Amino acid sequence: MQENTQFFYHILPNNIKIVHCRTQSAVAYIGVMIGAGTRDERPEENGMAHYIEHCVFKGTVFHSARQIISQIEGVGGEINAYTTKEETTFYAATLNKHVPQTLRLISEMILCPTFPKAETDKERMVIYDEIESYNDSPSELIYDDFENMLFAGHSLAQPILGTKRTLRHISSSPDRPRAWMAQHYRPERMVVFCQGDIPASRFVRLAELAFGSYVNTLPPDRQLTFAQERDQQPQSASYQKHTHQTHVMLGARAYPIAHEKQLPLYLLNNILGGGSLNSRLNIALREARGLVYTIESTYTPLSDTGYWSTYFACEPEQVDECMHVIFNELRRCIATPLSARALHAALRQLQGQMAISAQNAENNALSMAKSMLYRGYAPTWQQTFEQIACITPEQLQEVAREVLCSENLVVLKYE
């Protein structure tokens, strides 16, 4: 066992990781993050991770769907789950005194779901509606189509929700999701986490009771490596969506989690098009020219790859002007190093953003779990900022040359 002033780490004999942060809050955030998601799905089972995320709420060997909800929501707690390309996470917010029963219930959902057909058939229809809702939102759907272009030929290109066709296949028998969980819900890919006013030693005992006996003797079945080469992927594409505005997304593959250039790109993205109104792209496109309502850029690091992208929507006749302005800003990042004053201002802004973000207990708990899953430890925001504060203008320029150069960029348009 290892403990510091912020986080407590422990690994159970079956290789399940535990991370705990003790706070003074009356509310605890607890859950399990599993390193299994869309990338683990074969084409014919696309949507499986997300389907399982929904359906484990429909009953376990010990509790019905209604009892699962009642046990947590009945004492004022909230239970939730989500699926990404690489993780499935189940977690809850509850009063500290209800942590034992809540963690036990989450473990039941993960280790002994029943997938009752009457309930899962209804849930499949719910996911159908989710797919249709997604298809009706071009600002969300464009991210899926963009990733499909960027990671063409790899399971990372698949949509998280799957398709109606694959969902019919997945849901045809409870044996399919059970077999998938048996293959991919592996102890060495699981993190049990807690942020709340409960002693670390007690939480370890609770985690041991809930998950200590879980074993998986099946051999690993995951494509862990991703080739960064472009593989003749398309440089641009345009789809006719008949939307009022033209939606555009452009970007390129980038660095994975824990790469030495992850933090420089994180800082560069914040300067260029992060969430603040004074980002370069927002100033250039919205404030100075009034061309867009929304312009944002995002850096998404994954376990062995990642990508940077920017998204905007504008009137069709203004697309070329917007693209011209964006490419000018990208060239500026490549050609002109930040002045010492500009870098200082960027760091001061990011420090404030990180401090404010750290006040969100739910996000903190989930971020702590993800860091434990991929790094084996969870740095504080202050520790991360100390590393960012050492970044030089030359490092930012180097990252800009590698990621933002025009020959690397994939462009997708909804017209």
C-alpha positions as a Markdown table, in Angstrom:
| # | Residue | x | y | z |
|---|---|---|---|---|
| 1 | Met | 0.0 | 0.0 | 0.0 |
| 2 | Gln | 1.1 | 3.5 | -0.8 |
| 3 | Glu | -0.3 | 6.7 | 0.5 |
| 4 | Asn | 0.4 | 10.5 | 0.1 |
| 5 | Thr | -1.4 | 13.6 | 1.2 |
| 6 | Gln | -3.9 | 13.3 | -1.7 |
| 7 | Phe | -4.4 | 9.8 | -3.0 |
| 8 | Phe | -4.2 | 6.3 | -1.7 |
| 9 | Tyr | -3.3 | 3.4 | -4.0 |
| 10 | His | -3.7 | -0.3 | -3.6 |
| 11 | Ile | -3.8 | -3.4 | -5.9 |
| 12 | Leu | -5.8 | -6.4 | -4.9 |
| 13 | Pro | -4.3 | -9.9 | -5.3 |
| 14 | Asn | -6.4 | -10.3 | -8.5 |
| 15 | Asn | -4.8 | -7.2 | -10.0 |
| 16 | Ile | -7.8 | -4.9 | -9.6 |
| 17 | Lys | -6.5 | -1.4 | -8.8 |
| 18 | Ile | -7.9 | 0.8 | -6.1 |
| 19 | Val | -7.5 | 4.6 | -5.9 |
| 20 | His | -9.0 | 6.7 | -3.0 |
| 21 | Cys | -9.1 | 10.4 | -2.2 |
| 22 | Arg | -10.4 | 11.4 | 1.2 |
| 23 | Thr | -12.3 | 14.6 | 1.3 |
| 24 | Gln | -14.4 | 16.4 | 3.9 |
| 25 | Ser | -17.6 | 16.2 | 1.8 |
| 26 | Ala | -20.7 | 14.6 | 3.1 |
| 27 | Val | -21.1 | 13.0 | -0.4 |
| 28 | Ala | -18.9 | 10.2 | -1.8 |
| 29 | Tyr | -18.3 | 9.4 | -5.4 |
| 30 | Ile | -17.6 | 5.7 | -5.9 |
| 31 | Gly | -17.5 | 3.4 | -8.8 |
| 32 | Val | -15.6 | 1.1 | -11.2 |
| 33 | Met | -13.9 | 2.1 | -14.4 |
| 34 | Ile | -13.2 | -0.8 | -16.8 |
| 35 | Gly | -10.7 | -0.5 | -19.7 |
| 36 | Ala | -13.1 | -2.0 | -22.2 |
| 37 | Gly | -15.0 | -0.1 | -24.8 |
| 38 | Thr | -15.9 | 0.3 | -28.5 |
| 39 | Arg | -12.3 | -0.5 | -29.6 |
| 40 | Asp | -12.7 | -4.0 | -28.2 |
| 41 | Glu | -15.7 | -4.8 | -30.4 |
| 42 | Arg | -15.6 | -6.8 | -33.6 |
| 43 | Pro | -17.6 | -5.2 | -36.5 |
| 44 | Glu | -20.6 | -7.6 | -36.0 |
| 45 | Glu | -20.8 | -6.7 | -32.3 |
| 46 | Asn | -20.4 | -2.9 | -32.6 |
| 47 | Gly | -22.3 | -1.2 | -29.8 |
| 48 | Met | -21.8 | -4.1 | -27.4 |
| 49 | Ala | -20.0 | -2.1 | -24.7 |
| 50 | His | -22.7 | 0.6 | -24.7 |
| 51 | Tyr | -25.5 | -2.0 | -24.7 |
| 52 | Ile | -24.0 | -3.8 | -21.7 |
| 53 | Glu | -23.7 | -0.4 | -19.9 |
| 54 | His | -27.4 | 0.0 | -20.3 |
| 55 | Cys | -28.5 | -3.5 | -19.7 |
| 56 | Val | -26.7 | -4.4 | -16.4 |
| 57 | Phe | -29.2 | -2.0 | -14.8 |
| 58 | Lys | -32.0 | -4.3 | -15.8 |
| 59 | Gly | -31.3 | -6.9 | -13.1 |
| 60 | Thr | -28.8 | -9.0 | -11.3 |
| 61 | Val | -28.9 | -12.4 | -9.7 |
| 62 | Phe | -29.9 | -10.7 | -6.4 |
| 63 | His | -31.9 | -7.6 | -7.5 |
| 64 | Ser | -34.4 | -6.6 | -10.1 |
| 65 | Ala | -34.1 | -3.4 | -12.1 |
| 66 | Arg | -36.5 | -1.6 | -9.8 |
| 67 | Gln | -34.6 | -2.7 | -6.7 |
| 68 | Ile | -31.3 | -1.5 | -8.2 |
| 69 | Ile | -32.7 | 2.0 | -8.6 |
| 70 | Ser | -34.5 | 2.0 | -5.3 |
| 71 | Gln | -31.5 | 0.9 | -3.3 |
| 72 | Ile | -29.5 | 4.0 | -4.4 |
| 73 | Glu | -32.1 | 6.6 | -5.4 |
| 74 | Gly | -34.2 | 5.6 | -2.4 |
| 75 | Val | -31.6 | 7.1 | -0.1 |
| 76 | Gly | -31.1 | 10.2 | -2.2 |
| 77 | Gly | -28.1 | 8.9 | -4.2 |
| 78 | Glu | -27.6 | 9.0 | -7.9 |
| 79 | Ile | -26.2 | 6.2 | -10.1 |
| 80 | Asn | -24.8 | 6.6 | -13.6 |
| 81 | Ala | -22.7 | 5.0 | -16.3 |
| 82 | Tyr | -21.1 | 5.9 | -19.6 |
| 83 | Thr | -19.2 | 4.2 | -22.4 |
| 84 | Thr | -16.3 | 5.6 | -24.4 |
| 85 | Lys | -14.1 | 4.2 | -27.2 |
| 86 | Glu | -11.8 | 2.6 | -24.5 |
| 87 | Glu | -13.7 | 2.6 | -21.1 |
| 88 | Thr | -17.0 | 1.6 | -19.5 |
| 89 | Thr | -17.7 | 3.3 | -16.2 |
| 90 | Phe | -20.3 | 2.7 | -13.5 |
| 91 | Tyr | -20.4 | 5.1 | -10.6 |
| 92 | Ala | -22.7 | 6.7 | -8.0 |
| 93 | Ala | -22.9 | 9.7 | -5.7 |
| 94 | Thr | -24.2 | 8.9 | -2.3 |
| 95 | Leu | -23.9 | 9.9 | 1.4 |
| 96 | Asn | -20.8 | 8.4 | 2.9 |
| 97 | Lys | -22.8 | 6.1 | 5.2 |
| 98 | His | -24.3 | 4.4 | 2.1 |
| 99 | Val | -21.0 | 3.6 | 0.4 |
| 100 | Pro | -20.9 | -0.1 | 1.4 |
| 101 | Gln | -24.3 | -1.0 | 0.0 |
| 102 | Thr | -23.7 | 1.2 | -3.1 |
| 103 | Leu | -20.4 | -0.4 | -3.9 |
| 104 | Arg | -21.9 | -3.9 | -3.3 |
| 105 | Leu | -24.7 | -3.1 | -5.8 |
| 106 | Ile | -22.3 | -1.8 | -8.5 |
| 107 | Ser | -20.2 | -5.0 | -8.1 |
| 108 | Glu | -23.4 | -7.1 | -8.6 |
| 109 | Met | -24.2 | -5.2 | -11.8 |
| 110 | Ile | -20.7 | -5.9 | -13.2 |
| 111 | Leu | -20.2 | -9.4 | -11.9 |
| 112 | Cys | -23.6 | -11.1 | -12.1 |
| 113 | Pro | -26.1 | -9.3 | -14.4 |
| 114 | Thr | -29.0 | -11.5 | -15.7 |
| 115 | Phe | -29.9 | -9.7 | -18.9 |
| 116 | Pro | -33.7 | -10.5 | -18.6 |
| 117 | Lys | -35.0 | -10.5 | -22.2 |
| 118 | Ala | -38.2 | -8.6 | -21.6 |
| 119 | Glu | -36.2 | -5.8 | -20.0 |
| 120 | Thr | -33.3 | -5.8 | -22.5 |
| 121 | Asp | -35.6 | -5.8 | -25.5 |
| 122 | Lys | -37.1 | -2.5 | -24.1 |
| 123 | Glu | -33.6 | -1.1 | -23.5 |
| 124 | Arg | -32.7 | -1.9 | -27.1 |
| 125 | Met | -35.5 | 0.3 | -28.2 |
| 126 | Val | -34.2 | 3.0 | -25.9 |
| 127 | Ile | -30.8 | 2.8 | -27.6 |
| 128 | Tyr | -32.6 | 2.9 | -31.1 |
| 129 | Asp | -34.1 | 6.3 | -30.0 |
| 130 | Glu | -30.7 | 7.4 | -28.8 |
| 131 | Ile | -29.2 | 6.6 | -32.2 |
| 132 | Glu | -32.0 | 8.5 | -33.9 |
| 133 | Ser | -31.5 | 11.5 | -31.6 |
| 134 | Tyr | -27.8 | 11.5 | -32.3 |
| 135 | Asn | -28.4 | 11.3 | -36.1 |
| 136 | Asp | -30.6 | 14.4 | -35.7 |
| 137 | Ser | -27.8 | 16.4 | -34.2 |
| 138 | Pro | -25.1 | 17.2 | -36.8 |
| 139 | Ser | -22.9 | 18.9 | -34.2 |
| 140 | Glu | -22.6 | 15.6 | -32.4 |
| 141 | Leu | -22.8 | 13.2 | -35.3 |
| 142 | Ile | -19.9 | 14.9 | -37.1 |
| 143 | Tyr | -17.5 | 13.7 | -34.4 |
| 144 | Asp | -18.4 | 10.1 | -35.1 |
| 145 | Asp | -17.9 | 10.5 | -38.9 |
| 146 | Phe | -14.7 | 12.4 | -38.3 |
| 147 | Glu | -13.3 | 9.6 | -36.1 |
| 148 | Asn | -14.4 | 7.1 | -38.8 |
| 149 | Met | -12.2 | 8.9 | -41.3 |
| 150 | Leu | -9.3 | 9.4 | -39.0 |
| 151 | Phe | -9.1 | 5.8 | -37.8 |
| 152 | Ala | -10.4 | 4.1 | -40.9 |
| 153 | Gly | -9.9 | 0.3 | -40.8 |
| 154 | His | -9.5 | 0.2 | -37.0 |
| 155 | Ser | -12.1 | -0.6 | -34.3 |
| 156 | Leu | -11.6 | 3.0 | -33.0 |
| 157 | Ala | -13.5 | 4.1 | -36.1 |
| 158 | Gln | -16.7 | 2.4 | -34.9 |
| 159 | Pro | -19.6 | 4.5 | -33.3 |
| 160 | Ile | -20.1 | 3.9 | -29.6 |
| 161 | Leu | -23.8 | 3.4 | -30.0 |
| 162 | Gly | -23.5 | 0.8 | -32.7 |
| 163 | Thr | -26.2 | 0.4 | -35.4 |
| 164 | Lys | -29.7 | -1.0 | -35.4 |
| 165 | Arg | -28.5 | -4.0 | -37.3 |
| 166 | Thr | -25.6 | -4.9 | -34.9 |
| 167 | Leu | -27.9 | -4.2 | -31.8 |
| 168 | Arg | -30.4 | -6.8 | -33.1 |
| 169 | His | -27.5 | -9.3 | -33.3 |
| 170 | Ile | -26.1 | -8.4 | -29.9 |
| 171 | Ser | -29.5 | -8.6 | -28.1 |
| 172 | Ser | -30.6 | -11.9 | -29.7 |
| 173 | Ser | -29.3 | -13.9 | -26.7 |
| 174 | Pro | -28.1 | -13.0 | -23.2 |
| 175 | Asp | -25.1 | -15.3 | -23.9 |
| 176 | Arg | -23.6 | -12.7 | -26.2 |
| 177 | Pro | -23.1 | -9.9 | -23.7 |
| 178 | Arg | -22.2 | -12.4 | -21.0 |
| 179 | Ala | -19.4 | -13.8 | -23.2 |
| 180 | Trp | -18.2 | -10.3 | -24.2 |
| 181 | Met | -18.0 | -9.3 | -20.5 |
| 182 | Ala | -16.2 | -12.5 | -19.6 |
| 183 | Gln | -13.6 | -11.8 | -22.3 |
| 184 | His | -13.1 | -8.0 | -21.7 |
| 185 | Tyr | -14.0 | -7.2 | -18.1 |
| 186 | Arg | -10.6 | -8.2 | -16.9 |
| 187 | Pro | -9.3 | -7.5 | -13.4 |
| 188 | Glu | -6.1 | -6.0 | -14.6 |
| 189 | Arg | -8.2 | -3.5 | -16.6 |
| 190 | Met | -10.4 | -2.5 | -13.6 |
| 191 | Val | -10.1 | 0.4 | -11.2 |
| 192 | Val | -12.3 | 0.7 | -8.1 |
| 193 | Phe | -12.4 | 4.4 | -7.0 |
| 194 | Cys | -13.7 | 6.5 | -4.2 |
| 195 | Gln | -13.7 | 10.2 | -3.3 |
| 196 | Gly | -15.3 | 10.9 | 0.0 |
| 197 | Asp | -15.0 | 11.1 | 3.8 |
| 198 | Ile | -14.3 | 7.5 | 4.4 |
| 199 | Pro | -10.9 | 6.0 | 5.6 |
| 200 | Ala | -8.8 | 4.5 | 2.8 |
| 201 | Ser | -8.3 | 1.3 | 4.8 |
| 202 | Arg | -12.0 | 0.8 | 5.2 |
| 203 | Phe | -12.6 | 1.4 | 1.5 |
| 204 | Val | -10.0 | -1.2 | 0.6 |
| 205 | Arg | -11.9 | -3.7 | 2.8 |
| 206 | Leu | -15.1 | -2.9 | 1.0 |
| 207 | Ala | -13.5 | -3.3 | -2.4 |
| 208 | Glu | -12.0 | -6.6 | -1.4 |
| 209 | Leu | -15.4 | -7.9 | -0.3 |
| 210 | Ala | -17.1 | -6.7 | -3.5 |
| 211 | Phe | -14.4 | -7.6 | -6.1 |
| 212 | Gly | -11.6 | -9.6 | -4.4 |
| 213 | Ser | -12.9 | -13.0 | -5.6 |
| 214 | Tyr | -13.3 | -11.9 | -9.2 |
| 215 | Val | -10.9 | -13.8 | -11.6 |
| 216 | Asn | -10.7 | -14.1 | -15.4 |
| 217 | Thr | -8.6 | -16.9 | -16.8 |
| 218 | Leu | -9.4 | -16.2 | -20.4 |
| 219 | Pro | -6.5 | -15.0 | -22.6 |
| 220 | Pro | -6.5 | -11.2 | -23.4 |
| 221 | Asp | -8.2 | -10.4 | -26.7 |
| 222 | Arg | -7.6 | -6.8 | -27.5 |
| 223 | Gln | -5.8 | -4.9 | -30.3 |
| 224 | Leu | -3.6 | -2.8 | -28.0 |
| 225 | Thr | -1.4 | -1.2 | -30.7 |
| 226 | Phe | -2.5 | 1.4 | -33.2 |
| 227 | Ala | -0.4 | 2.2 | -36.2 |
| 228 | Gln | 0.1 | 5.9 | -36.5 |
| 229 | Glu | 0.7 | 5.8 | -40.2 |
| 230 | Arg | -1.9 | 7.4 | -42.4 |
| 231 | Asp | -2.8 | 4.2 | -44.3 |
| 232 | Gln | -3.9 | 6.2 | -47.3 |
| 233 | Gln | -6.8 | 7.6 | -45.3 |
| 234 | Pro | -8.9 | 10.3 | -47.1 |
| 235 | Gln | -7.8 | 13.9 | -46.6 |
| 236 | Ser | -11.3 | 15.3 | -47.0 |
| 237 | Ala | -15.0 | 14.3 | -47.4 |
| 238 | Ser | -18.3 | 16.1 | -47.7 |
| 239 | Tyr | -21.7 | 14.7 | -46.9 |
| 240 | Gln | -25.1 | 16.2 | -47.9 |
| 241 | Lys | -27.0 | 16.6 | -44.7 |
| 242 | His | -29.3 | 19.4 | -45.9 |
| 243 | Thr | -28.7 | 21.4 | -42.7 |
| 244 | His | -29.3 | 25.1 | -42.4 |
| 245 | Gln | -25.6 | 25.7 | -41.6 |
| 246 | Thr | -22.5 | 24.0 | -42.9 |
| 247 | His | -20.8 | 22.0 | -40.2 |
| 248 | Val | -17.1 | 21.5 | -40.5 |
| 249 | Met | -14.5 | 19.5 | -38.6 |
| 250 | Leu | -10.8 | 19.3 | -39.3 |
| 251 | Gly | -8.0 | 17.7 | -37.4 |
| 252 | Ala | -5.2 | 15.1 | -37.2 |
| 253 | Arg | -3.9 | 12.2 | -35.2 |
| 254 | Ala | -2.0 | 13.2 | -32.2 |
| 255 | Tyr | -0.2 | 11.9 | -29.1 |
| 256 | Pro | -1.5 | 9.2 | -26.7 |
| 257 | Ile | -2.0 | 9.4 | -22.9 |
| 258 | Ala | 1.3 | 9.8 | -21.0 |
| 259 | His | 3.2 | 10.9 | -24.1 |
| 260 | Glu | 6.0 | 13.4 | -23.4 |
| 261 | Lys | 4.2 | 15.9 | -25.7 |
| 262 | Gln | 0.7 | 15.4 | -24.3 |
| 263 | Leu | 0.9 | 18.4 | -22.0 |
| 264 | Pro | 2.4 | 20.7 | -24.6 |
| 265 | Leu | -0.5 | 19.9 | -27.0 |
| 266 | Tyr | -2.9 | 20.3 | -24.1 |
| 267 | Leu | -1.6 | 23.8 | -23.5 |
| 268 | Leu | -1.4 | 24.7 | -27.2 |
| 269 | Asn | -5.0 | 23.6 | -27.7 |
| 270 | Asn | -6.2 | 25.7 | -24.9 |
| 271 | Ile | -4.4 | 28.7 | -26.4 |
| 272 | Leu | -5.8 | 28.0 | -29.9 |
| 273 | Gly | -9.4 | 27.0 | -29.3 |
| 274 | Gly | -10.0 | 25.8 | -25.8 |
| 275 | Gly | -13.1 | 26.6 | -23.8 |
| 276 | Ser | -12.4 | 30.3 | -23.2 |
| 277 | Leu | -13.7 | 33.3 | -25.2 |
| 278 | Asn | -10.2 | 34.7 | -25.6 |
| 279 | Ser | -8.9 | 31.7 | -27.5 |
| 280 | Arg | -7.3 | 32.6 | -30.8 |
| 281 | Leu | -9.9 | 30.9 | -33.0 |
| 282 | Asn | -12.8 | 32.5 | -31.1 |
| 283 | Ile | -11.3 | 35.9 | -31.3 |
| 284 | Ala | -10.5 | 35.6 | -35.0 |
| 285 | Leu | -13.7 | 34.0 | -36.2 |
| 286 | Arg | -16.4 | 35.2 | -33.8 |
| 287 | Glu | -15.3 | 38.4 | -32.1 |
| 288 | Ala | -13.4 | 40.0 | -34.9 |
| 289 | Arg | -15.5 | 38.8 | -37.9 |
| 290 | Gly | -18.8 | 37.5 | -36.5 |
| 291 | Leu | -18.6 | 34.4 | -38.7 |
| 292 | Val | -19.6 | 31.7 | -36.2 |
| 293 | Tyr | -21.5 | 31.3 | -33.0 |
| 294 | Thr | -19.4 | 28.3 | -31.9 |
| 295 | Ile | -15.8 | 27.5 | -32.6 |
| 296 | Glu | -14.0 | 25.0 | -30.5 |
| 297 | Ser | -10.9 | 22.8 | -30.6 |
| 298 | Thr | -10.3 | 19.6 | -28.7 |
| 299 | Tyr | -7.4 | 17.3 | -27.9 |
| 300 | Thr | -8.5 | 13.7 | -27.2 |
| 301 | Pro | -5.6 | 11.5 | -26.0 |
| 302 | Leu | -6.3 | 7.7 | -26.1 |
| 303 | Ser | -4.2 | 4.8 | -24.7 |
| 304 | Asp | -2.0 | 4.4 | -27.8 |
| 305 | Thr | -3.0 | 7.2 | -30.2 |
| 306 | Gly | -5.1 | 10.4 | -30.0 |
| 307 | Tyr | -6.4 | 13.3 | -32.1 |
| 308 | Trp | -6.7 | 17.0 | -32.2 |
| 309 | Ser | -9.7 | 18.6 | -33.9 |
| 310 | Thr | -11.6 | 21.9 | -34.4 |
| 311 | Tyr | -15.3 | 22.2 | -35.1 |
| 312 | Phe | -17.4 | 25.1 | -36.3 |
| 313 | Ala | -20.7 | 25.8 | -38.0 |
| 314 | Cys | -21.4 | 28.8 | -40.2 |
| 315 | Glu | -23.5 | 30.0 | -43.2 |
| 316 | Pro | -22.6 | 28.0 | -46.4 |
| 317 | Glu | -21.2 | 31.1 | -48.2 |
| 318 | Gln | -18.8 | 31.8 | -45.3 |
| 319 | Val | -17.1 | 28.4 | -45.1 |
| 320 | Asp | -14.2 | 29.4 | -47.3 |
| 321 | Glu | -13.5 | 32.5 | -45.3 |
| 322 | Cys | -13.7 | 30.6 | -42.0 |
| 323 | Met | -11.3 | 27.9 | -43.3 |
| 324 | His | -8.9 | 30.7 | -44.5 |
| 325 | Val | -8.9 | 32.3 | -41.0 |
| 326 | Ile | -8.4 | 28.9 | -39.3 |
| 327 | Phe | -5.4 | 27.9 | -41.5 |
| 328 | Asn | -3.9 | 31.3 | -40.9 |
| 329 | Glu | -4.1 | 30.7 | -37.1 |
| 330 | Leu | -2.6 | 27.2 | -37.5 |
| 331 | Arg | 0.3 | 28.6 | -39.6 |
| 332 | Arg | 0.9 | 31.3 | -37.0 |
| 333 | Cys | 1.3 | 28.6 | -34.3 |
| 334 | Ile | 3.8 | 26.9 | -36.5 |
| 335 | Ala | 5.8 | 29.9 | -37.7 |
| 336 | Thr | 5.8 | 32.3 | -34.7 |
| 337 | Pro | 6.8 | 31.3 | -31.2 |
| 338 | Leu | 4.9 | 32.7 | -28.3 |
| 339 | Ser | 6.4 | 35.6 | -26.6 |
| 340 | Ala | 7.4 | 35.3 | -22.9 |
| 341 | Arg | 4.5 | 37.6 | -22.0 |
| 342 | Ala | 1.9 | 35.6 | -24.1 |
| 343 | Leu | 3.1 | 32.3 | -22.6 |
| 344 | His | 2.9 | 33.8 | -19.1 |
| 345 | Ala | -0.7 | 34.9 | -19.8 |
| 346 | Ala | -1.6 | 31.5 | -21.2 |
| 347 | Leu | -0.3 | 29.7 | -18.1 |
| 348 | Arg | -2.0 | 32.1 | -15.7 |
| 349 | Gln | -5.3 | 31.5 | -17.5 |
| 350 | Leu | -4.9 | 27.7 | -17.5 |
| 351 | Gln | -3.9 | 27.6 | -13.9 |
| 352 | Gly | -7.2 | 29.4 | -13.0 |
| 353 | Gln | -9.2 | 27.0 | -15.3 |
| 354 | Met | -7.6 | 24.0 | -13.7 |
| 355 | Ala | -8.3 | 25.2 | -10.2 |
| 356 | Ile | -11.9 | 25.9 | -10.9 |
| 357 | Ser | -12.4 | 22.6 | -12.7 |
| 358 | Ala | -10.9 | 20.9 | -9.6 |
| 359 | Gln | -13.9 | 22.0 | -7.6 |
| 360 | Asn | -16.1 | 19.6 | -9.5 |
| 361 | Ala | -16.0 | 16.5 | -7.3 |
| 362 | Glu | -17.6 | 14.2 | -9.8 |
| 363 | Asn | -15.2 | 15.1 | -12.6 |
| 364 | Asn | -12.3 | 14.8 | -10.1 |
| 365 | Ala | -13.3 | 11.2 | -9.1 |
| 366 | Leu | -13.6 | 10.1 | -12.8 |
| 367 | Ser | -10.4 | 11.8 | -13.8 |
| 368 | Met | -8.6 | 10.1 | -10.8 |
| 369 | Ala | -9.9 | 6.7 | -11.9 |
| 370 | Lys | -8.9 | 7.2 | -15.6 |
| 371 | Ser | -5.4 | 8.3 | -14.6 |
| 372 | Met | -5.1 | 5.2 | -12.4 |
| 373 | Leu | -6.2 | 3.0 | -15.2 |
| 374 | Tyr | -3.6 | 4.2 | -17.7 |
| 375 | Arg | -0.8 | 5.6 | -15.6 |
| 376 | Gly | -1.0 | 3.7 | -12.3 |
| 377 | Tyr | -1.2 | 6.9 | -10.3 |
| 378 | Ala | -3.3 | 10.0 | -10.1 |
| 379 | Pro | -1.5 | 13.4 | -10.1 |
| 380 | Thr | -3.1 | 16.4 | -8.5 |
| 381 | Trp | -4.0 | 19.3 | -10.7 |
| 382 | Gln | -1.2 | 21.3 | -9.0 |
| 383 | Gln | 1.4 | 18.6 | -9.9 |
| 384 | Thr | 0.1 | 18.6 | -13.5 |
| 385 | Phe | 0.3 | 22.4 | -13.7 |
| 386 | Glu | 3.9 | 22.4 | -12.4 |
| 387 | Gln | 4.8 | 20.3 | -15.4 |
| 388 | Ile | 2.9 | 22.5 | -17.8 |
| 389 | Ala | 4.6 | 25.6 | -16.3 |
| 390 | Cys | 7.9 | 24.3 | -17.6 |
| 391 | Ile | 6.8 | 24.1 | -21.2 |
| 392 | Thr | 8.8 | 26.5 | -23.5 |
| 393 | Pro | 7.6 | 28.4 | -26.7 |
| 394 | Glu | 10.0 | 26.1 | -28.7 |
| 395 | Gln | 8.2 | 23.0 | -27.4 |
| 396 | Leu | 4.8 | 24.4 | -28.4 |
| 397 | Gln | 6.2 | 25.2 | -31.9 |
| 398 | Glu | 7.5 | 21.7 | -32.3 |
| 399 | Val | 4.1 | 20.3 | -31.4 |
| 400 | Ala | 2.4 | 22.7 | -33.8 |
| 401 | Arg | 4.6 | 21.6 | -36.6 |
| 402 | Glu | 3.9 | 17.9 | -35.9 |
| 403 | Val | 0.1 | 18.1 | -35.5 |
| 404 | Leu | -1.2 | 21.3 | -37.1 |
| 405 | Cys | 0.6 | 21.3 | -40.4 |
| 406 | Ser | -1.9 | 21.3 | -43.3 |
| 407 | Glu | -0.7 | 18.1 | -44.9 |
| 408 | Asn | -1.7 | 16.1 | -41.7 |
| 409 | Leu | -5.2 | 17.5 | -41.6 |
| 410 | Val | -8.4 | 15.6 | -42.4 |
| 411 | Val | -11.4 | 17.8 | -43.3 |
| 412 | Leu | -15.0 | 16.8 | -43.0 |
| 413 | Lys | -18.0 | 18.9 | -44.1 |
| 414 | Tyr | -21.8 | 18.5 | -43.6 |
| 415 | Glu | -23.5 | 20.6 | -46.3 |
